[in-house]
Amino acid sequence: MLIKYNSDIRELDKFKMSPLMIACYYGRYYNVKYILEKCNEHLYINHRSEEGYSALHYAVLREHVDIVKLLLDESAASASI
């Protein structure tokens, strides 16, 4: 959908949730990977929603272990730069 409608992957919805957070919540591993590749910004990964949750929180809450690992790997890579 993001590609089809040429959407901005940094845009937030009315709850201040990013496409990354939504993909993490629903367990969309390949969407998460795509977004991380296109938007390699440490601040974007750590952005918090209106409820105070980050993308990592949503992945953990929904028990998407593969996405949790992906986010942690990406955070570690960003921190070492």
Residue pairs with C-beta under 8 A, 6 or more apart in sequence:
1 7
2 9
2 19
2 31
2 34
2 35
7 19
9 18
9 19
9 20
9 35
9 38
9 39
10 18
10 39
10 44
11 18
11 19
12 18
13 22
15 49
15 50
15 51
16 47
16 48
16 49
16 50
17 49
17 50
18 44
18 47
18 55
19 31
19 35
20 32
20 35
20 36
20 39
20 44
20 45
20 47
20 55
21 47
21 49
21 53
21 54
21 55
21 58
23 31
23 32
23 35
23 55
24 32
24 55
24 56
24 58
24 59
24 62
24 64
24 67
24 71
25 58
25 59
25 61
25 62
26 62
27 59
27 62
27 64
27 67
29 64
29 66
29 67
29 70
32 55
32 59
32 67
32 70
32 71
33 70
36 45
36 70
36 71
36 74
40 78
42 75
42 78
42 79
45 54
45 55
45 56
45 71
45 74
45 75
45 78
46 54
46 75
47 54
47 55
48 54
53 61
55 71
56 68
56 71
56 72
56 75
59 67
59 68
59 71
60 68
